[in-house]
Amino acid sequence: MKKNILFIFILPLILMAVSCTDFLDRKPLGTATEGDITVGGVEGKVFGLYGTLRDDGVTGLPMVFMHVMRSDDAIKGSTVTDGAAYEQMADFFKYDKSDGWLLLDYWNAHYKMIYACNDILHDIDSLKLTTDGDVINQAEVKFFRAYAYFDLVRTFGQVPKIDFKIYNVGDANIEKSSTAAIYALIDEDLTYASANLPVTWISSFTGRVTKGTANTLWAKAKLYRQDWAGALAKCEEVKGSGQYNLLASYDNFFKEDGENSSESILEVQMYVNANGTVSYNNNCNGAQGVRGSGDWDLGWGWNVPSQALVDSYEAGDPRKTSTILSSGGPDGYGLTVPAALGSIQPYWNRKVYSNPVRRSATGIKYANWLNIRLLRYADVLLMAAEAANEVGGAANTTKALGYLEMVRGRARGTASVLPQVTTTVQADLRTAIKKERRAEFGMEYERFFDLVRWGDAVNVLGAAGYTDKCKYYPIPQSIIDKAQGKLTQNADWK
């Protein structure tokens, strides 16, 4: 485990002024003048952005709900009576714009991050900070703003574009911008971040964003708009940096020892000390933990693998057992999951399952110390494969096959499984890449958005109630109400 404990500790202490609980209820920043802000204070605020990344609404259960549970790979899970309304929303697309928990938390936390970014950018500009360190700080801030807006635009579509400092509550009360305008801001921010972030950091700052982090997010933003050539170029820039490699073991990447490895591009840094008395985390892992009793009371049991995901793997694919923890099956650490848990759920998310020895040492059963992997190198390779195939031509087809084989080869290891894909027919290769993404990122944060951007969501999810309007979630109704007519609901959800 490679975690900079000092870096983790200082994050919760920063940005207390932006702990707003509602998008339109942000209190004024106070009466301090710009001259009261010190250069060190600005850098401290930048460090604080990493704490906002750990907010429940950004990377906790609300993210899991929006990004994973709506796909065909997962179901709500838990028991019938636990959060039944969320089963209707996640599994059957009966969205509820009045939801005051997951939906509202997701919206508010992302705007909290955006507000914090805008405050810091204003401070940097006001203080005319231009040293190399200041430029890097500004690049970090712009990355985080782009990250927040990318989540918002792919989840809600049109959203308010707030790229300025908020002084009064009414300043944030504006109409939505077009998705094109939001993506333009993302491109602008990532252009700066890519140009000015360092390629790597010294070990004292493990977990800070880099040029590769910015380029990976940018590649994804381009892929979502079918800018195939642009996405391919950014992926190849990440690959060409020489900073990233796939770990030899797919399974190890998701264990604690695999944190901040050469395969990782962006992780949320979580921490629990040896005896569990100090803890910095959110509810992401605990919400998805095995729901049992005694030693197997490991979480709420939300977001569990669907039978469709279980049945989707190719014969012998080792990623299946690394992704799916089965009731009555081995846990990967020498224990057997009680078969009786099958009465609750037959399957659980193995990627958030922790080492029983660590649980015993801390006295904490929920996997609060496991980092959350948000961006990783395998995604870069599969985005490159997809983009190269769509650009087309013999040379790009060869590239696509090579990138695809890198991921399949790692998964295969030395076993006689997962035969190499050799087709040069664009449609067939496209199908193979789609299948590979599902196997590689099972129970992670890609599948729902992949289905939407591929135009496959209606065919795959239609039987569960999905229609085209379900690609975007309605804006929380409480936010619409407080806007007093200046912010309108998404057209399909009025």
C-alpha positions in Angstrom: 0.0 0.0 0.0 1.4 3.3 -1.1 -0.4 6.2 0.7 1.0 9.5 1.7 -0.5 9.8 5.1 0.4 13.4 5.6 -1.3 14.3 2.4 -4.4 12.5 3.4 -4.5 14.0 6.8 -4.4 17.6 5.7 -7.2 17.3 3.2 -10.2 17.3 5.5 -8.8 20.5 7.2 -9.1 22.7 4.1 -12.1 24.3 2.4 -14.4 24.5 5.4 -15.9 27.6 3.8 -17.3 25.5 0.9 -19.1 22.8 2.9 -22.4 24.0 1.5 -25.2 21.6 1.7 -27.3 22.9 -1.2 -26.6 24.2 -4.7 -28.6 27.4 -4.1 -28.0 27.8 -0.4 -24.4 28.7 -0.5 -23.6 31.4 2.1 -21.5 34.4 1.1 -17.8 33.9 1.5 -17.5 36.5 4.3 -16.0 39.9 4.4 -12.3 39.1 4.0 -10.6 41.1 1.2 -8.5 39.5 -1.5 -5.4 40.9 0.2 -6.1 38.7 3.2 -5.5 35.5 1.2 -1.9 34.2 1.3 -0.1 32.3 -1.3 0.2 29.4 1.1 -3.5 29.6 1.7 -4.2 29.2 -2.0 -2.1 26.0 -2.1 -3.9 24.7 1.0 -7.2 25.2 -0.8 -5.8 23.2 -3.8 -4.9 20.4 -1.4 -8.4 20.6 -0.1 -9.9 19.7 -3.5 -8.7 16.2 -2.9 -10.9 16.1 0.1 -13.9 17.1 -2.0 -13.2 14.2 -4.3 -13.8 11.9 -1.3 -17.2 13.5 -0.6 -20.0 10.9 -0.5 -21.8 12.7 -3.3 -18.8 12.6 -5.7 -17.4 9.1 -5.1 -19.7 7.5 -2.6 -23.0 5.6 -2.9 -24.6 8.4 -5.1 -21.8 7.8 -7.7 -22.3 4.0 -7.5 -26.1 4.5 -7.9 -25.7 6.8 -10.9 -22.8 5.2 -12.7 -23.1 1.5 -11.9 -26.5 0.4 -10.6 -28.4 1.6 -13.6 -26.5 -0.8 -15.9 -27.3 -4.4 -16.8 -24.2 -5.5 -14.8 -25.7 -4.7 -11.4 -28.9 -4.6 -9.4 -29.7 -2.6 -6.3 -29.2 -5.6 -4.0 -29.5 -5.7 -0.2 -32.9 -6.9 1.1 -36.4 -6.3 -0.4 -37.3 -3.8 2.3 -34.0 -1.9 2.4 -34.3 1.1 0.0 -37.1 -0.4 -2.1 -37.6 3.0 -3.8 -34.0 2.9 -5.1 -34.5 -0.5 -6.6 -37.3 1.0 -8.7 -35.1 3.9 -9.7 -31.9 1.9 -10.4 -33.3 -1.4 -11.8 -36.4 -0.3 -13.5 -35.6 3.3 -14.5 -38.5 4.8 -12.5 -36.5 8.0 -11.8 -37.6 10.2 -8.9 -36.7 13.8 -9.3 -37.9 14.5 -5.7 -35.3 12.1 -4.2 -33.6 14.0 -1.4 -30.7 11.6 -0.8 -28.6 10.1 -3.5 -29.8 12.3 -6.4 -29.5 15.5 -4.4 -26.2 14.5 -2.8 -24.7 13.8 -6.2 -25.8 17.2 -7.6 -24.8 19.3 -4.5 -21.4 17.6 -4.0 -20.4 18.2 -7.6 -21.3 21.8 -7.4 -19.5 22.1 -4.1 -16.4 21.0 -5.9 -17.0 23.4 -8.7 -17.6 26.3 -6.3 -14.3 25.5 -4.6 -12.5 25.4 -7.9 -13.9 28.7 -9.0 -12.9 30.3 -5.6 -9.3 29.1 -6.0 -9.1 30.2 -9.6 -10.3 33.7 -8.6 -7.8 33.9 -5.8 -4.9 32.9 -8.2 -6.0 35.5 -10.6 -6.5 38.2 -8.0 -3.2 37.7 -6.4 -1.5 37.5 -9.8 0.3 34.2 -8.9 2.5 33.2 -11.8 5.3 31.0 -10.4 5.8 27.5 -11.7 4.1 26.2 -8.6 1.2 28.5 -9.0 0.7 27.3 -12.6 0.6 23.7 -11.5 -1.9 24.6 -8.7 -4.1 26.2 -11.3 -3.8 23.2 -13.6 -4.9 20.9 -10.7 -7.9 23.1 -10.0 -8.9 23.1 -13.7 -8.7 19.3 -13.8 -11.1 19.0 -10.8 -13.6 21.4 -12.3 -13.5 19.4 -15.6 -13.9 16.2 -13.6 -17.0 17.5 -11.8 -18.6 18.9 -15.0 -17.9 15.7 -16.9 -19.8 13.7 -14.3 -22.7 16.3 -14.4 -23.0 16.5 -18.2 -23.1 12.8 -18.8 -25.5 12.3 -15.9 -27.9 15.3 -16.4 -27.1 16.6 -19.9 -27.7 20.4 -19.8 -26.6 21.9 -16.4 -25.8 25.4 -15.2 -22.3 26.5 -16.3 -20.9 28.3 -13.3 -17.3 29.2 -14.0 -17.1 32.2 -11.8 -16.8 33.0 -8.1 -20.1 33.1 -6.1 -20.5 36.0 -3.8 -24.2 35.9 -3.1 -26.8 33.0 -3.2 -28.5 34.5 -6.3 -25.3 34.5 -8.3 -25.7 30.7 -8.8 -29.3 31.0 -9.8 -28.9 30.7 -13.6 -30.3 28.7 -16.5 -28.8 25.6 -17.9 -26.1 25.7 -20.6 -26.0 23.4 -23.6 -24.0 20.2 -23.4 -21.8 21.7 -26.1 -21.0 24.6 -23.8 -20.2 22.4 -20.9 -17.9 20.2 -23.0 -16.3 23.4 -24.3 -15.4 24.3 -20.7 -14.2 20.8 -20.0 -11.9 21.0 -23.1 -10.6 24.4 -22.1 -9.8 23.3 -18.5 -8.2 20.1 -19.6 -6.1 21.9 -22.3 -4.6 23.9 -19.5 -4.3 20.9 -17.1 -2.6 18.7 -19.7 -0.1 21.5 -20.7 0.9 22.4 -17.1 0.5 19.4 -14.8 3.7 17.4 -14.1 4.2 14.0 -15.6 4.8 12.6 -12.1 5.1 13.6 -8.5 7.6 12.7 -5.8 6.4 10.1 -3.4 5.5 12.7 -0.8 2.5 13.6 -3.0 1.3 10.2 -4.1 -2.2 10.5 -5.4 -2.0 14.0 -6.9 -3.2 14.5 -10.4 -0.7 14.5 -13.3 -0.5 15.2 -17.0 -1.6 11.5 -17.6 -4.6 12.0 -15.3 -5.7 15.0 -17.4 -5.1 13.3 -20.7 -7.0 10.2 -19.7 -10.1 12.2 -18.6 -9.8 14.3 -21.8 -9.6 11.1 -23.9 -12.8 9.9 -22.2 -14.6 13.2 -22.8 -13.6 13.1 -26.5 -14.7 9.4 -26.8 -18.1 10.3 -25.5 -18.5 12.8 -28.4 -17.1 10.3 -30.9 -14.1 12.4 -31.6 -12.2 9.2 -32.4 -9.0 10.8 -33.7 -8.8 13.2 -30.7 -9.4 10.4 -28.2 -6.8 8.1 -29.8 -4.2 10.9 -29.8 -4.7 11.6 -26.0 -4.6 7.8 -25.2 -1.4 7.4 -27.1 0.0 10.4 -25.3 -0.7 8.7 -22.0 0.8 5.5 -23.3 3.8 7.2 -24.7 4.6 8.9 -21.4 6.0 5.6 -20.2 4.5 6.2 -16.7 1.9 3.5 -16.8 1.8 -0.3 -17.1 -0.7 -3.1 -16.4 0.0 -5.1 -13.3 0.8 -8.7 -14.0 -2.3 -9.7 -11.9 -5.7 -8.3 -12.6 -6.8 -9.6 -9.2 -4.1 -7.8 -7.3 -4.9 -4.4 -8.7 -8.1 -4.3 -6.6 -6.5 -5.3 -3.4 -4.9 -3.0 -1.0 -1.4 -3.9 -2.2 -2.4 -2.7 -5.7 -3.1 0.8 -4.6 -1.4 3.7 -6.4 0.4 1.2 -8.7 1.7 1.7 -12.2 -1.8 0.9 -13.5 -3.5 3.6 -11.5 -4.2 7.0 -13.0 -6.6 8.5 -10.5 -7.6 7.0 -7.1 -9.5 8.5 -4.2 -7.1 8.2 -1.3 -8.8 6.5 1.7 -7.1 5.8 5.0 -7.7 3.8 8.3 -4.8 3.4 10.7 -3.8 0.1 12.2 -6.3 0.0 15.0 -9.1 1.9 13.3 -8.9 5.0 15.5 -8.2 7.3 12.6 -10.2 7.1 9.5 -10.7 9.2 6.3 -13.2 7.6 3.9 -16.7 7.8 2.5 -19.5 5.3 2.1 -18.6 3.8 -1.3 -17.0 0.5 -0.1 -19.2 0.0 3.0 -22.4 0.5 1.1 -21.4 -2.3 -1.3 -20.0 -4.7 1.3 -21.4 -8.2 1.9 -24.7 -7.9 3.9 -24.5 -10.6 6.6 -24.2 -10.9 10.3 -21.3 -11.5 12.7 -18.0 -11.7 10.9 -19.9 -11.3 7.6 -21.6 -8.0 8.5 -19.4 -6.2 6.0 -21.7 -3.6 4.6 -25.1 -2.6 3.3 -25.1 -5.0 0.4 -26.1 -2.5 -2.3 -24.8 -2.7 -5.9 -24.4 -6.4 -6.4 -23.6 -8.3 -9.7 -26.5 -9.3 -11.9 -26.9 -12.7 -13.3 -26.5 -11.1 -16.7 -23.0 -10.1 -15.8 -22.2 -13.5 -14.3 -23.3 -15.1 -17.6 -21.4 -12.7 -19.8 -17.8 -13.8 -19.2 -16.0 -16.0 -21.7 -15.2 -19.5 -20.4 -12.3 -19.4 -18.0 -11.9 -15.7 -17.8 -10.1 -15.1 -14.5 -11.7 -11.6 -14.2 -15.0 -13.3 -13.3 -13.8 -14.5 -9.9 -11.9 -11.3 -9.3 -15.1 -9.3 -9.8 -17.8 -11.6 -8.4 -17.9 -12.9 -4.9 -20.3 -15.8 -4.7 -22.3 -16.9 -1.6 -20.9 -20.3 -0.7 -17.7 -19.7 -2.7 -14.1 -18.8 -1.9 -13.3 -15.2 -0.9 -9.8 -15.1 -2.4 -8.1 -14.9 1.1 -8.6 -18.5 2.2 -12.2 -18.2 3.6 -15.5 -19.4 2.3 -18.4 -17.0 2.0 -21.4 -18.5 3.9 -23.8 -20.2 1.6 -26.6 -18.9 3.7 -25.9 -15.4 2.4 -27.5 -16.6 -0.8 -30.9 -16.0 0.8 -30.0 -12.3 0.7 -28.0 -12.2 -2.5 -26.2 -14.9 -4.5 -23.4 -12.5 -5.6 -21.4 -9.6 -4.2 -18.9 -7.1 -5.5 -15.5 -8.6 -5.0 -13.7 -5.4 -6.0 -14.7 -3.7 -2.7 -13.9 -6.8 -0.6 -11.1 -6.5 2.0 -8.5 -8.8 3.5 -10.0 -10.5 6.6 -6.7 -10.1 8.4 -6.9 -6.3 7.9 -10.5 -6.3 9.2 -9.4 -8.2 12.3 -6.5 -5.8 13.0 -8.6 -2.6 12.7 -11.8 -4.0 14.3 -13.6 -2.4 11.3 -15.6 -4.7 9.1 -16.4 -2.3 6.3 -13.6 -1.8 3.8 -13.2 1.9 4.6 -9.5 1.9 3.8 -9.6 0.6 0.2 -8.9 3.4 -2.3 -11.5 4.0 -5.0 -10.1 3.5 -8.5 -11.5 6.1 -10.9 -9.2 6.1 -13.9 -6.8 3.3 -14.8 -4.5 2.3 -17.6 -6.6 -0.6 -18.9 -9.2 2.0 -19.8 -6.7 4.0 -21.7 -5.8 0.9 -23.8 -9.4 0.0 -24.5 -10.4 3.5 -25.3 -7.4 3.6 -27.7 -8.5 0.3 -29.3 -12.0 1.6 -29.7 -11.0 4.9 -31.2 -8.4 3.3 -33.5 -11.0 0.9 -34.8 -13.5 3.7 -35.5 -10.9 5.8 -37.3 -10.3 2.8 -39.5 -7.7 1.9 -42.0 -5.3 -1.0 -41.9 -2.7 0.7 -39.6 -5.3 1.7 -37.1 -6.9 -1.8 -37.1 -3.5 -3.2 -36.3 -3.2 -0.7 -33.5 -6.7 -1.6 -32.2 -5.9 -5.3 -32.1 -2.6 -4.6 -30.3 -4.2 -2.5 -27.6 -7.0 -5.1 -27.2 -4.5 -7.9 -26.9 -2.6 -6.1 -24.2 -5.7 -6.1 -21.9 -6.7 -9.7 -22.9 -3.2 -11.0 -22.5 -2.9 -9.6 -19.0 -6.3 -11.2 -18.1 -5.3 -14.5 -19.6 -2.0 -14.8 -18.0 -0.5 -18.2 -18.7 -3.9 -20.0 -18.9 -5.3 -21.4 -22.2 -8.3 -19.0 -22.2 -9.3 -15.8 -23.9 -8.0 -16.5 -27.4 -6.4 -13.6 -29.2 -8.8 -11.5 -31.3 -7.7 -11.5 -34.9 -10.6 -10.1 -36.9 -9.9 -7.1 -39.1 -13.6 -6.5 -39.9 -14.5 -3.2 -38.2 -18.0 -4.3 -37.0 -16.7 -7.5 -35.5 -13.8 -5.8 -33.8 -16.2 -3.2 -32.4 -18.2 -6.0 -30.9 -15.1 -7.6 -29.4 -14.0 -4.3 -27.9 -17.4 -3.8 -26.3 -17.3 -7.3 -24.8 -13.8 -6.7 -23.5 -14.8 -3.5 -21.8 -17.7 -5.2 -20.0 -15.4 -8.0 -18.7 -12.5 -5.7 -17.8 -14.7 -3.1 -16.0 -17.3 -5.3 -14.4 -18.9 -3.6 -11.3 -16.8 -0.4 -11.9 -18.1 2.9 -13.3 -18.2 2.5 -17.1 -21.0 0.1 -18.3 -24.1 2.4 -18.1 -22.4 5.3 -19.9 -20.8 2.9 -22.4 -24.3 1.5 -23.4 -25.6 5.1 -23.7 -22.8 6.4 -25.9 -22.8 3.3 -28.1 -26.6 3.6 -28.7 -27.1 0.2 -27.2 -29.0 1.2 -24.1 -32.5 0.7 -25.4 -31.8 -2.7 -26.8 -30.0 -3.9 -23.7 -32.0 -2.2 -20.9 -35.3 -1.7 -22.6 -37.0 -4.7 -21.1 -36.3 -3.3 -17.7 -38.1 0.0 -18.6 -35.3 2.1 -20.1 -36.2 4.6 -22.8 -34.1 7.2 -24.5 -35.1 9.9 -22.0 -33.5 7.7 -19.2 -30.0 8.5 -20.4 -30.2 11.7 -18.4 -31.5 11.9 -14.9 -33.9 14.8 -13.9 -32.4 17.7 -12.0 -33.4 17.4 -8.3 -36.8 19.0 -7.9 -35.8 20.9 -4.8 -33.1 22.6 -6.8 -35.7 23.6 -9.5 -38.1 24.9 -6.8 -35.5 27.1 -5.2 -34.4 28.6 -8.5 -37.9 30.3 -8.8 -38.2 29.8 -12.5 -34.6 30.7 -13.5 -33.6 27.0 -13.7 -35.8 24.6 -15.7 -36.2 20.9 -15.5 -34.7 18.6 -18.2 -37.3 18.6 -21.0 -38.1 14.9 -20.7 -38.8 15.1 -17.0 -41.0 18.2 -16.7 
